[in-house]
């Protein structure tokens, strides 16, 4: 490891920056892939919880209220009298 560090120190600045960019991109790809993997696990757990607790979820009630409100605005049978 010490030999690698000394070898990198002797390189020109442009080569050091190139190596830095490559290492940063590789670590970014690794972190992104771990994040996507954990996201898939979380979503699969979340769908199982939603099926069990659908009635107790306040966001589903809010979603239903928003949908009902939008439908009442767009429904021509419910127009206000002039």
PDB file with SEQRES, HELIX, SHEET and CRYST1 records, atoms N, CA, C and O in Angstrom:
SEQRES   1 A   82  UNK UNK UNK UNK UNK UNK UNK UNK UNK UNK UNK UNK UNK          
SEQRES   2 A   82  UNK UNK UNK UNK UNK UNK UNK UNK UNK UNK UNK UNK UNK          
SEQRES   3 A   82  UNK UNK UNK UNK UNK UNK UNK UNK UNK UNK UNK UNK UNK          
SEQRES   4 A   82  UNK UNK UNK UNK UNK UNK UNK UNK UNK UNK UNK UNK UNK          
SEQRES   5 A   82  UNK UNK UNK UNK UNK UNK UNK UNK UNK UNK UNK UNK UNK          
SEQRES   6 A   82  UNK UNK UNK UNK UNK UNK UNK UNK UNK UNK UNK UNK UNK          
SEQRES   7 A   82  UNK UNK UNK UNK                                              
HELIX    1 AA1 UNK A    2  UNK A    9  1                                   8    
HELIX    2 AA2 UNK A   13  UNK A   52  1                                  40    
HELIX    3 AA3 UNK A   58  UNK A   74  1                                  17    
HELIX    4 AA4 UNK A   76  UNK A   78  5                                   3    
CRYST1    1.000    1.000    1.000  90.00  90.00  90.00 P 1           1          
ATOM      1  N   UNK A   1       0.827  -1.187   0.000  1.00  0.00           N  
ATOM      2  CA  UNK A   1       0.000   0.000   0.000  1.00  0.00           C  
ATOM      3  C   UNK A   1       0.875   1.255   0.000  1.00  0.00           C  
ATOM      4  O   UNK A   1       0.588   2.234  -0.690  1.00  0.00           O  
ATOM      5  N   UNK A   2       1.943   1.201   0.787  1.00  0.00           N  
ATOM      6  CA  UNK A   2       2.846   2.349   0.853  1.00  0.00           C  
ATOM      7  C   UNK A   2       3.495   2.604  -0.509  1.00  0.00           C  
ATOM      8  O   UNK A   2       3.695   3.753  -0.904  1.00  0.00           O  
ATOM      9  N   UNK A   3       3.819   1.531  -1.216  1.00  0.00           N  
ATOM     10  CA  UNK A   3       4.434   1.664  -2.533  1.00  0.00           C  
ATOM     11  C   UNK A   3       3.454   2.309  -3.519  1.00  0.00           C  
ATOM     12  O   UNK A   3       3.850   3.131  -4.345  1.00  0.00           O  
ATOM     13  N   UNK A   4       2.179   1.932  -3.427  1.00  0.00           N  
ATOM     14  CA  UNK A   4       1.159   2.513  -4.316  1.00  0.00           C  
ATOM     15  C   UNK A   4       1.009   4.004  -4.046  1.00  0.00           C  
ATOM     16  O   UNK A   4       0.906   4.797  -4.981  1.00  0.00           O  
ATOM     17  N   UNK A   5       0.996   4.391  -2.770  1.00  0.00           N  
ATOM     18  CA  UNK A   5       0.843   5.806  -2.416  1.00  0.00           C  
ATOM     19  C   UNK A   5       2.035   6.615  -2.917  1.00  0.00           C  
ATOM     20  O   UNK A   5       1.855   7.700  -3.471  1.00  0.00           O  
ATOM     21  N   UNK A   6       3.236   6.109  -2.733  1.00  0.00           N  
ATOM     22  CA  UNK A   6       4.422   6.825  -3.218  1.00  0.00           C  
ATOM     23  C   UNK A   6       4.426   6.911  -4.744  1.00  0.00           C  
ATOM     24  O   UNK A   6       4.845   7.919  -5.313  1.00  0.00           O  
ATOM     25  N   UNK A   7       3.965   5.867  -5.390  1.00  0.00           N  
ATOM     26  CA  UNK A   7       3.880   5.899  -6.854  1.00  0.00           C  
ATOM     27  C   UNK A   7       2.877   6.962  -7.315  1.00  0.00           C  
ATOM     28  O   UNK A   7       3.131   7.676  -8.285  1.00  0.00           O  
ATOM     29  N   UNK A   8       1.748   7.065  -6.626  1.00  0.00           N  
ATOM     30  CA  UNK A   8       0.752   8.077  -6.989  1.00  0.00           C  
ATOM     31  C   UNK A   8       1.258   9.489  -6.724  1.00  0.00           C  
ATOM     32  O   UNK A   8       0.939  10.410  -7.476  1.00  0.00           O  
ATOM     33  N   UNK A   9       2.034   9.669  -5.675  1.00  0.00           N  
ATOM     34  CA  UNK A   9       2.575  11.001  -5.364  1.00  0.00           C  
ATOM     35  C   UNK A   9       3.536  11.482  -6.445  1.00  0.00           C  
ATOM     36  O   UNK A   9       3.656  12.686  -6.670  1.00  0.00           O  
ATOM     37  N   UNK A  10       4.214  10.568  -7.110  1.00  0.00           N  
ATOM     38  CA  UNK A  10       5.162  10.947  -8.155  1.00  0.00           C  
ATOM     39  C   UNK A  10       4.490  11.245  -9.491  1.00  0.00           C  
ATOM     40  O   UNK A  10       5.142  11.747 -10.407  1.00  0.00           O  
ATOM     41  N   UNK A  11       3.221  10.949  -9.616  1.00  0.00           N  
ATOM     42  CA  UNK A  11       2.503  11.170 -10.875  1.00  0.00           C  
ATOM     43  C   UNK A  11       2.216  12.662 -11.065  1.00  0.00           C  
ATOM     44  O   UNK A  11       2.146  13.412 -10.091  1.00  0.00           O  
ATOM     45  N   UNK A  12       2.050  13.092 -12.326  1.00  0.00           N  
ATOM     46  CA  UNK A  12       1.672  14.489 -12.567  1.00  0.00           C  
ATOM     47  C   UNK A  12       0.255  14.772 -12.045  1.00  0.00           C  
ATOM     48  O   UNK A  12      -0.540  13.857 -11.830  1.00  0.00           O  
ATOM     49  N   UNK A  13      -0.033  16.047 -11.851  1.00  0.00           N  
ATOM     50  CA  UNK A  13      -1.315  16.471 -11.276  1.00  0.00           C  
ATOM     51  C   UNK A  13      -2.498  15.996 -12.118  1.00  0.00           C  
ATOM     52  O   UNK A  13      -3.528  15.607 -11.568  1.00  0.00           O  
ATOM     53  N   UNK A  14      -2.366  16.022 -13.426  1.00  0.00           N  
ATOM     54  CA  UNK A  14      -3.458  15.595 -14.309  1.00  0.00           C  
ATOM     55  C   UNK A  14      -3.784  14.111 -14.108  1.00  0.00           C  
ATOM     56  O   UNK A  14      -4.954  13.730 -14.097  1.00  0.00           O  
ATOM     57  N   UNK A  15      -2.774  13.291 -13.953  1.00  0.00           N  
ATOM     58  CA  UNK A  15      -2.995  11.860 -13.725  1.00  0.00           C  
ATOM     59  C   UNK A  15      -3.649  11.621 -12.369  1.00  0.00           C  
ATOM     60  O   UNK A  15      -4.526  10.766 -12.247  1.00  0.00           O  
ATOM     61  N   UNK A  16      -3.230  12.370 -11.348  1.00  0.00           N  
ATOM     62  CA  UNK A  16      -3.838  12.240 -10.023  1.00  0.00           C  
ATOM     63  C   UNK A  16      -5.321  12.593 -10.067  1.00  0.00           C  
ATOM     64  O   UNK A  16      -6.144  11.907  -9.462  1.00  0.00           O  
ATOM     65  N   UNK A  17      -5.657  13.657 -10.780  1.00  0.00           N  
ATOM     66  CA  UNK A  17      -7.069  14.051 -10.888  1.00  0.00           C  
ATOM     67  C   UNK A  17      -7.875  12.999 -11.651  1.00  0.00           C  
ATOM     68  O   UNK A  17      -9.023  12.719 -11.308  1.00  0.00           O  
ATOM     69  N   UNK A  18      -7.271  12.427 -12.679  1.00  0.00           N  
ATOM     70  CA  UNK A  18      -7.951  11.388 -13.455  1.00  0.00           C  
ATOM     71  C   UNK A  18      -8.249  10.172 -12.570  1.00  0.00           C  
ATOM     72  O   UNK A  18      -9.351   9.625 -12.606  1.00  0.00           O  
ATOM     73  N   UNK A  19      -7.276   9.765 -11.793  1.00  0.00           N  
ATOM     74  CA  UNK A  19      -7.470   8.636 -10.871  1.00  0.00           C  
ATOM     75  C   UNK A  19      -8.522   8.983  -9.828  1.00  0.00           C  
ATOM     76  O   UNK A  19      -9.360   8.145  -9.493  1.00  0.00           O  
ATOM     77  N   UNK A  20      -8.490  10.207  -9.311  1.00  0.00           N  
ATOM     78  CA  UNK A  20      -9.480  10.648  -8.328  1.00  0.00           C  
ATOM     79  C   UNK A  20     -10.889  10.586  -8.901  1.00  0.00           C  
ATOM     80  O   UNK A  20     -11.811  10.134  -8.223  1.00  0.00           O  
ATOM     81  N   UNK A  21     -11.068  11.035 -10.139  1.00  0.00           N  
ATOM     82  CA  UNK A  21     -12.393  10.996 -10.766  1.00  0.00           C  
ATOM     83  C   UNK A  21     -12.879   9.558 -10.954  1.00  0.00           C  
ATOM     84  O   UNK A  21     -14.046   9.256 -10.707  1.00  0.00           O  
ATOM     85  N   UNK A  22     -12.000   8.697 -11.379  1.00  0.00           N  
ATOM     86  CA  UNK A  22     -12.384   7.294 -11.580  1.00  0.00           C  
ATOM     87  C   UNK A  22     -12.792   6.650 -10.255  1.00  0.00           C  
ATOM     88  O   UNK A  22     -13.810   5.962 -10.188  1.00  0.00           O  
ATOM     89  N   UNK A  23     -12.003   6.871  -9.206  1.00  0.00           N  
ATOM     90  CA  UNK A  23     -12.318   6.290  -7.893  1.00  0.00           C  
ATOM     91  C   UNK A  23     -13.637   6.851  -7.366  1.00  0.00           C  
ATOM     92  O   UNK A  23     -14.442   6.111  -6.800  1.00  0.00           O  
ATOM     93  N   UNK A  24     -13.864   8.150  -7.545  1.00  0.00           N  
ATOM     94  CA  UNK A  24     -15.113   8.768  -7.090  1.00  0.00           C  
ATOM     95  C   UNK A  24     -16.313   8.192  -7.825  1.00  0.00           C  
ATOM     96  O   UNK A  24     -17.340   7.914  -7.205  1.00  0.00           O  
ATOM     97  N   UNK A  25     -16.201   8.010  -9.126  1.00  0.00           N  
ATOM     98  CA  UNK A  25     -17.307   7.446  -9.912  1.00  0.00           C  
ATOM     99  C   UNK A  25     -17.579   6.004  -9.491  1.00  0.00           C  
ATOM    100  O   UNK A  25     -18.736   5.602  -9.371  1.00  0.00           O  
ATOM    101  N   UNK A  26     -16.528   5.227  -9.267  1.00  0.00           N  
ATOM    102  CA  UNK A  26     -16.709   3.828  -8.854  1.00  0.00           C  
ATOM    103  C   UNK A  26     -17.421   3.760  -7.505  1.00  0.00           C  
ATOM    104  O   UNK A  26     -18.360   2.980  -7.346  1.00  0.00           O  
ATOM    105  N   UNK A  27     -16.986   4.566  -6.531  1.00  0.00           N  
ATOM    106  CA  UNK A  27     -17.656   4.570  -5.227  1.00  0.00           C  
ATOM    107  C   UNK A  27     -19.091   5.069  -5.343  1.00  0.00           C  
ATOM    108  O   UNK A  27     -19.976   4.573  -4.646  1.00  0.00           O  
ATOM    109  N   UNK A  28     -19.330   6.044  -6.214  1.00  0.00           N  
ATOM    110  CA  UNK A  28     -20.693   6.521  -6.428  1.00  0.00           C  
ATOM    111  C   UNK A  28     -21.593   5.436  -6.990  1.00  0.00           C  
ATOM    112  O   UNK A  28     -22.741   5.295  -6.567  1.00  0.00           O  
ATOM    113  N   UNK A  29     -21.081   4.673  -7.934  1.00  0.00           N  
ATOM    114  CA  UNK A  29     -21.861   3.571  -8.514  1.00  0.00           C  
ATOM    115  C   UNK A  29     -22.147   2.506  -7.459  1.00  0.00           C  
ATOM    116  O   UNK A  29     -23.248   1.960  -7.405  1.00  0.00           O  
ATOM    117  N   UNK A  30     -21.159   2.217  -6.629  1.00  0.00           N  
ATOM    118  CA  UNK A  30     -21.368   1.228  -5.563  1.00  0.00           C  
ATOM    119  C   UNK A  30     -22.428   1.713  -4.587  1.00  0.00           C  
ATOM    120  O   UNK A  30     -23.324   0.951  -4.224  1.00  0.00           O  
ATOM    121  N   UNK A  31     -22.344   2.970  -4.155  1.00  0.00           N  
ATOM    122  CA  UNK A  31     -23.342   3.512  -3.227  1.00  0.00           C  
ATOM    123  C   UNK A  31     -24.724   3.544  -3.855  1.00  0.00           C  
ATOM    124  O   UNK A  31     -25.711   3.215  -3.197  1.00  0.00           O  
ATOM    125  N   UNK A  32     -24.808   3.937  -5.126  1.00  0.00           N  
ATOM    126  CA  UNK A  32     -26.096   3.988  -5.810  1.00  0.00           C  
ATOM    127  C   UNK A  32     -26.709   2.596  -5.923  1.00  0.00           C  
ATOM    128  O   UNK A  32     -27.910   2.426  -5.715  1.00  0.00           O  
ATOM    129  N   UNK A  33     -25.890   1.604  -6.252  1.00  0.00           N  
ATOM    130  CA  UNK A  33     -26.427   0.246  -6.379  1.00  0.00           C  
ATOM    131  C   UNK A  33     -26.887  -0.295  -5.026  1.00  0.00           C  
ATOM    132  O   UNK A  33     -27.901  -0.989  -4.957  1.00  0.00           O  
ATOM    133  N   UNK A  34     -26.160   0.009  -3.950  1.00  0.00           N  
ATOM    134  CA  UNK A  34     -26.608  -0.402  -2.617  1.00  0.00           C  
ATOM    135  C   UNK A  34     -27.913   0.293  -2.247  1.00  0.00           C  
ATOM    136  O   UNK A  34     -28.794  -0.318  -1.641  1.00  0.00           O  
ATOM    137  N   UNK A  35     -28.041   1.574  -2.611  1.00  0.00           N  
ATOM    138  CA  UNK A  35     -29.266   2.321  -2.325  1.00  0.00           C  
ATOM    139  C   UNK A  35     -30.446   1.720  -3.086  1.00  0.00           C  
ATOM    140  O   UNK A  35     -31.523   1.550  -2.514  1.00  0.00           O  
ATOM    141  N   UNK A  36     -30.260   1.397  -4.361  1.00  0.00           N  
ATOM    142  CA  UNK A  36     -31.339   0.805  -5.158  1.00  0.00           C  
ATOM    143  C   UNK A  36     -31.715  -0.560  -4.599  1.00  0.00           C  
ATOM    144  O   UNK A  36     -32.896  -0.899  -4.535  1.00  0.00           O  
ATOM    145  N   UNK A  37     -30.731  -1.339  -4.197  1.00  0.00           N  
ATOM    146  CA  UNK A  37     -31.014  -2.652  -3.616  1.00  0.00           C  
ATOM    147  C   UNK A  37     -31.827  -2.513  -2.328  1.00  0.00           C  
ATOM    148  O   UNK A  37     -32.800  -3.241  -2.131  1.00  0.00           O  
ATOM    149  N   UNK A  38     -31.441  -1.597  -1.463  1.00  0.00           N  
ATOM    150  CA  UNK A  38     -32.182  -1.422  -0.211  1.00  0.00           C  
ATOM    151  C   UNK A  38     -33.553  -0.827  -0.472  1.00  0.00           C  
ATOM    152  O   UNK A  38     -34.491  -1.100   0.276  1.00  0.00           O  
ATOM    153  N   UNK A  39     -33.690  -0.023  -1.511  1.00  0.00           N  
ATOM    154  CA  UNK A  39     -34.982   0.556  -1.865  1.00  0.00           C  
ATOM    155  C   UNK A  39     -35.949  -0.533  -2.287  1.00  0.00           C  
ATOM    156  O   UNK A  39     -37.122  -0.488  -1.918  1.00  0.00           O  
ATOM    157  N   UNK A  40     -35.490  -1.503  -3.046  1.00  0.00           N  
ATOM    158  CA  UNK A  40     -36.345  -2.616  -3.449  1.00  0.00           C  
ATOM    159  C   UNK A  40     -36.811  -3.427  -2.257  1.00  0.00           C  
ATOM    160  O   UNK A  40     -37.962  -3.861  -2.212  1.00  0.00           O  
ATOM    161  N   UNK A  41     -35.937  -3.633  -1.301  1.00  0.00           N  
ATOM    162  CA  UNK A  41     -36.307  -4.370  -0.095  1.00  0.00           C  
ATOM    163  C   UNK A  41     -37.336  -3.575   0.696  1.00  0.00           C  
ATOM    164  O   UNK A  41     -38.305  -4.146   1.196  1.00  0.00           O  
ATOM    165  N   UNK A  42     -37.137  -2.263   0.817  1.00  0.00           N  
ATOM    166  CA  UNK A  42     -38.071  -1.424   1.569  1.00  0.00           C  
ATOM    167  C   UNK A  42     -39.433  -1.379   0.898  1.00  0.00           C  
ATOM    168  O   UNK A  42     -40.455  -1.418   1.583  1.00  0.00           O  
ATOM    169  N   UNK A  43     -39.472  -1.297  -0.431  1.00  0.00           N  
ATOM    170  CA  UNK A  43     -40.754  -1.242  -1.128  1.00  0.00           C  
ATOM    171  C   UNK A  43     -41.513  -2.555  -0.993  1.00  0.00           C  
ATOM    172  O   UNK A  43     -42.737  -2.545  -0.857  1.00  0.00           O  
ATOM    173  N   UNK A  44     -40.816  -3.676  -1.027  1.00  0.00           N  
ATOM    174  CA  UNK A  44     -41.515  -4.951  -0.879  1.00  0.00           C  
ATOM    175  C   UNK A  44     -42.085  -5.088   0.529  1.00  0.00           C  
ATOM    176  O   UNK A  44     -43.178  -5.627   0.700  1.00  0.00           O  
ATOM    177  N   UNK A  45     -41.365  -4.610   1.534  1.00  0.00           N  
ATOM    178  CA  UNK A  45     -41.886  -4.630   2.899  1.00  0.00           C  
ATOM    179  C   UNK A  45     -43.047  -3.659   3.049  1.00  0.00           C  
ATOM    180  O   UNK A  45     -44.011  -3.939   3.761  1.00  0.00           O  
ATOM    181  N   UNK A  46     -42.953  -2.509   2.372  1.00  0.00           N  
ATOM    182  CA  UNK A  46     -43.979  -1.488   2.489  1.00  0.00           C  
ATOM    183  C   UNK A  46     -45.295  -1.959   1.876  1.00  0.00           C  
ATOM    184  O   UNK A  46     -46.357  -1.680   2.432  1.00  0.00           O  
ATOM    185  N   UNK A  47     -45.254  -2.658   0.756  1.00  0.00           N  
ATOM    186  CA  UNK A  47     -46.492  -3.123   0.141  1.00  0.00           C  
ATOM    187  C   UNK A  47     -47.172  -4.159   1.018  1.00  0.00           C  
ATOM    188  O   UNK A  47     -48.401  -4.216   1.065  1.00  0.00           O  
ATOM    189  N   UNK A  48     -46.397  -4.975   1.709  1.00  0.00           N  
ATOM    190  CA  UNK A  48     -46.992  -5.951   2.622  1.00  0.00           C  
ATOM    191  C   UNK A  48     -47.656  -5.249   3.801  1.00  0.00           C  
ATOM    192  O   UNK A  48     -48.722  -5.668   4.251  1.00  0.00           O  
ATOM    193  N   UNK A  49     -47.036  -4.185   4.304  1.00  0.00           N  
ATOM    194  CA  UNK A  49     -47.618  -3.433   5.411  1.00  0.00           C  
ATOM    195  C   UNK A  49     -48.870  -2.692   4.974  1.00  0.00           C  
ATOM    196  O   UNK A  49     -49.831  -2.597   5.738  1.00  0.00           O  
ATOM    197  N   UNK A  50     -48.872  -2.165   3.752  1.00  0.00           N  
ATOM    198  CA  UNK A  50     -50.027  -1.424   3.261  1.00  0.00           C  
ATOM    199  C   UNK A  50     -51.225  -2.349   3.126  1.00  0.00           C  
ATOM    200  O   UNK A  50     -52.349  -1.948   3.429  1.00  0.00           O  
ATOM    201  N   UNK A  51     -51.011  -3.561   2.684  1.00  0.00           N  
ATOM    202  CA  UNK A  51     -52.114  -4.508   2.560  1.00  0.00           C  
ATOM    203  C   UNK A  51     -52.721  -4.811   3.925  1.00  0.00           C  
ATOM    204  O   UNK A  51     -53.933  -4.995   4.038  1.00  0.00           O  
ATOM    205  N   UNK A  52     -51.887  -4.865   4.963  1.00  0.00           N  
ATOM    206  CA  UNK A  52     -52.383  -5.165   6.297  1.00  0.00           C  
ATOM    207  C   UNK A  52     -53.047  -3.956   6.943  1.00  0.00           C  
ATOM    208  O   UNK A  52     -54.079  -4.104   7.598  1.00  0.00           O  
ATOM    209  N   UNK A  53     -52.483  -2.774   6.777  1.00  0.00           N  
ATOM    210  CA  UNK A  53     -52.939  -1.586   7.494  1.00  0.00           C  
ATOM    211  C   UNK A  53     -53.563  -0.549   6.571  1.00  0.00           C  
ATOM    212  O   UNK A  53     -53.411   0.648   6.816  1.00  0.00           O  
ATOM    213  N   UNK A  54     -54.242  -0.958   5.542  1.00  0.00           N  
ATOM    214  CA  UNK A  54     -54.791  -0.017   4.574  1.00  0.00           C  
ATOM    215  C   UNK A  54     -55.866   0.868   5.184  1.00  0.00           C  
ATOM    216  O   UNK A  54     -55.966   2.042   4.825  1.00  0.00           O  
ATOM    217  N   UNK A  55     -56.664   0.343   6.089  1.00  0.00           N  
ATOM    218  CA  UNK A  55     -57.742   1.114   6.681  1.00  0.00           C  
ATOM    219  C   UNK A  55     -57.229   2.141   7.675  1.00  0.00           C  
ATOM    220  O   UNK A  55     -57.897   3.151   7.895  1.00  0.00           O  
ATOM    221  N   UNK A  56     -56.087   1.926   8.276  1.00  0.00           N  
ATOM    222  CA  UNK A  56     -55.567   2.810   9.301  1.00  0.00           C  
ATOM    223  C   UNK A  56     -54.629   3.877   8.754  1.00  0.00           C  
ATOM    224  O   UNK A  56     -54.147   4.714   9.517  1.00  0.00           O  
ATOM    225  N   UNK A  57     -54.364   3.867   7.479  1.00  0.00           N  
ATOM    226  CA  UNK A  57     -53.418   4.793   6.896  1.00  0.00           C  
ATOM    227  C   UNK A  57     -54.086   6.141   6.634  1.00  0.00           C  
ATOM    228  O   UNK A  57     -55.009   6.203   5.823  1.00  0.00           O  
ATOM    229  N   UNK A  58     -53.658   7.218   7.285  1.00  0.00           N  
ATOM    230  CA  UNK A  58     -54.273   8.523   7.057  1.00  0.00           C  
ATOM    231  C   UNK A  58     -54.017   9.061   5.653  1.00  0.00           C  
ATOM    232  O   UNK A  58     -54.806   9.857   5.146  1.00  0.00           O  
ATOM    233  N   UNK A  59     -52.933   8.641   5.024  1.00  0.00           N  
ATOM    234  CA  UNK A  59     -52.667   9.111   3.670  1.00  0.00           C  
ATOM    235  C   UNK A  59     -53.662   8.537   2.671  1.00  0.00           C  
ATOM    236  O   UNK A  59     -53.988   9.196   1.684  1.00  0.00           O  
ATOM    237  N   UNK A  60     -54.151   7.326   2.907  1.00  0.00           N  
ATOM    238  CA  UNK A  60     -55.157   6.765   2.006  1.00  0.00           C  
ATOM    239  C   UNK A  60     -56.473   7.518   2.147  1.00  0.00           C  
ATOM    240  O   UNK A  60     -57.200   7.684   1.167  1.00  0.00           O  
ATOM    241  N   UNK A  61     -56.786   7.975   3.361  1.00  0.00           N  
ATOM    242  CA  UNK A  61     -57.990   8.786   3.565  1.00  0.00           C  
ATOM    243  C   UNK A  61     -57.840  10.121   2.849  1.00  0.00           C  
ATOM    244  O   UNK A  61     -58.773  10.580   2.190  1.00  0.00           O  
ATOM    245  N   UNK A  62     -56.669  10.750   2.974  1.00  0.00           N  
ATOM    246  CA  UNK A  62     -56.411  12.017   2.292  1.00  0.00           C  
ATOM    247  C   UNK A  62     -56.486  11.836   0.782  1.00  0.00           C  
ATOM    248  O   UNK A  62     -57.048  12.678   0.082  1.00  0.00           O  
ATOM    249  N   UNK A  63     -55.927  10.749   0.282  1.00  0.00           N  
ATOM    250  CA  UNK A  63     -55.973  10.465  -1.156  1.00  0.00           C  
ATOM    251  C   UNK A  63     -57.420  10.320  -1.620  1.00  0.00           C  
ATOM    252  O   UNK A  63     -57.797  10.857  -2.661  1.00  0.00           O  
ATOM    253  N   UNK A  64     -58.224   9.598  -0.852  1.00  0.00           N  
ATOM    254  CA  UNK A  64     -59.636   9.441  -1.210  1.00  0.00           C  
ATOM    255  C   UNK A  64     -60.374  10.764  -1.209  1.00  0.00           C  
ATOM    256  O   UNK A  64     -61.210  11.005  -2.081  1.00  0.00           O  
ATOM    257  N   UNK A  65     -60.079  11.634  -0.240  1.00  0.00           N  
ATOM    258  CA  UNK A  65     -60.723  12.946  -0.192  1.00  0.00           C  
ATOM    259  C   UNK A  65     -60.324  13.810  -1.377  1.00  0.00           C  
ATOM    260  O   UNK A  65     -61.160  14.524  -1.930  1.00  0.00           O  
ATOM    261  N   UNK A  66     -59.074  13.756  -1.767  1.00  0.00           N  
ATOM    262  CA  UNK A  66     -58.615  14.540  -2.919  1.00  0.00           C  
ATOM    263  C   UNK A  66     -59.277  14.036  -4.193  1.00  0.00           C  
ATOM    264  O   UNK A  66     -59.709  14.836  -5.023  1.00  0.00           O  
ATOM    265  N   UNK A  67     -59.362  12.733  -4.356  1.00  0.00           N  
ATOM    266  CA  UNK A  67     -60.003  12.166  -5.550  1.00  0.00           C  
ATOM    267  C   UNK A  67     -61.477  12.540  -5.591  1.00  0.00           C  
ATOM    268  O   UNK A  67     -61.990  12.919  -6.644  1.00  0.00           O  
ATOM    269  N   UNK A  68     -62.169  12.436  -4.447  1.00  0.00           N  
ATOM    270  CA  UNK A  68     -63.589  12.810  -4.404  1.00  0.00           C  
ATOM    271  C   UNK A  68     -63.786  14.285  -4.710  1.00  0.00           C  
ATOM    272  O   UNK A  68     -64.719  14.648  -5.427  1.00  0.00           O  
ATOM    273  N   UNK A  69     -62.924  15.136  -4.178  1.00  0.00           N  
ATOM    274  CA  UNK A  69     -63.020  16.567  -4.451  1.00  0.00           C  
ATOM    275  C   UNK A  69     -62.806  16.882  -5.915  1.00  0.00           C  
ATOM    276  O   UNK A  69     -63.526  17.698  -6.491  1.00  0.00           O  
ATOM    277  N   UNK A  70     -61.823  16.243  -6.521  1.00  0.00           N  
ATOM    278  CA  UNK A  70     -61.544  16.467  -7.938  1.00  0.00           C  
ATOM    279  C   UNK A  70     -62.707  15.986  -8.803  1.00  0.00           C  
ATOM    280  O   UNK A  70     -63.076  16.646  -9.775  1.00  0.00           O  
ATOM    281  N   UNK A  71     -63.282  14.842  -8.453  1.00  0.00           N  
ATOM    282  CA  UNK A  71     -64.414  14.323  -9.222  1.00  0.00           C  
ATOM    283  C   UNK A  71     -65.640  15.215  -9.067  1.00  0.00           C  
ATOM    284  O   UNK A  71     -66.402  15.385 -10.018  1.00  0.00           O  
ATOM    285  N   UNK A  72     -65.838  15.785  -7.885  1.00  0.00           N  
ATOM    286  CA  UNK A  72     -66.997  16.660  -7.701  1.00  0.00           C  
ATOM    287  C   UNK A  72     -66.830  17.960  -8.472  1.00  0.00           C  
ATOM    288  O   UNK A  72     -67.822  18.554  -8.894  1.00  0.00           O  
ATOM    289  N   UNK A  73     -65.609  18.410  -8.661  1.00  0.00           N  
ATOM    290  CA  UNK A  73     -65.372  19.623  -9.452  1.00  0.00           C  
ATOM    291  C   UNK A  73     -65.624  19.345 -10.925  1.00  0.00           C  
ATOM    292  O   UNK A  73     -66.205  20.183 -11.615  1.00  0.00           O  
ATOM    293  N   UNK A  74     -65.207  18.202 -11.414  1.00  0.00           N  
ATOM    294  CA  UNK A  74     -65.320  17.875 -12.831  1.00  0.00           C  
ATOM    295  C   UNK A  74     -66.650  17.244 -13.211  1.00  0.00           C  
ATOM    296  O   UNK A  74     -66.906  17.067 -14.402  1.00  0.00           O  
ATOM    297  N   UNK A  75     -67.509  16.897 -12.260  1.00  0.00           N  
ATOM    298  CA  UNK A  75     -68.784  16.246 -12.553  1.00  0.00           C  
ATOM    299  C   UNK A  75     -69.794  17.295 -13.019  1.00  0.00           C  
ATOM    300  O   UNK A  75     -70.133  18.189 -12.243  1.00  0.00           O  
ATOM    301  N   UNK A  76     -70.285  17.220 -14.256  1.00  0.00           N  
ATOM    302  CA  UNK A  76     -71.215  18.243 -14.760  1.00  0.00           C  
ATOM    303  C   UNK A  76     -72.586  18.172 -14.087  1.00  0.00           C  
ATOM    304  O   UNK A  76     -73.326  19.154 -14.137  1.00  0.00           O  
ATOM    305  N   UNK A  77     -72.950  17.067 -13.470  1.00  0.00           N  
ATOM    306  CA  UNK A  77     -74.249  16.950 -12.808  1.00  0.00           C  
ATOM    307  C   UNK A  77     -74.304  17.734 -11.505  1.00  0.00           C  
ATOM    308  O   UNK A  77     -75.391  18.003 -10.995  1.00  0.00           O  
ATOM    309  N   UNK A  78     -73.169  18.098 -10.968  1.00  0.00           N  
ATOM    310  CA  UNK A  78     -73.136  18.785  -9.685  1.00  0.00           C  
ATOM    311  C   UNK A  78     -72.867  20.280  -9.831  1.00  0.00           C  
ATOM    312  O   UNK A  78     -72.322  20.898  -8.917  1.00  0.00           O  
ATOM    313  N   UNK A  79     -73.240  20.866 -10.961  1.00  0.00           N  
ATOM    314  CA  UNK A  79     -73.001  22.289 -11.179  1.00  0.00           C  
ATOM    315  C   UNK A  79     -73.894  23.103 -10.257  1.00  0.00           C  
ATOM    316  O   UNK A  79     -75.032  22.723  -9.984  1.00  0.00           O  
ATOM    317  N   UNK A  80     -73.374  24.216  -9.782  1.00  0.00           N  
ATOM    318  CA  UNK A  80     -74.134  25.094  -8.899  1.00  0.00           C  
ATOM    319  C   UNK A  80     -75.205  25.843  -9.691  1.00  0.00           C  
ATOM    320  O   UNK A  80     -74.966  26.201 -10.845  1.00  0.00           O  
ATOM    321  N   UNK A  81     -76.392  26.093  -9.098  1.00  0.00           N  
ATOM    322  CA  UNK A  81     -77.423  26.854  -9.812  1.00  0.00           C  
ATOM    323  C   UNK A  81     -77.024  28.316  -9.920  1.00  0.00           C  
ATOM    324  O   UNK A  81     -76.387  28.867  -9.022  1.00  0.00           O  
ATOM    325  N   UNK A  82     -77.406  28.936 -11.025  1.00  0.00           N  
ATOM    326  CA  UNK A  82     -77.031  30.335 -11.254  1.00  0.00           C  
ATOM    327  C   UNK A  82     -78.092  31.281 -10.797  1.00  0.00           C  
ATOM    328  O   UNK A  82     -77.931  32.495 -10.919  1.00  0.00           O  
TER     329      UNK A  82                                                      
END                                                                             
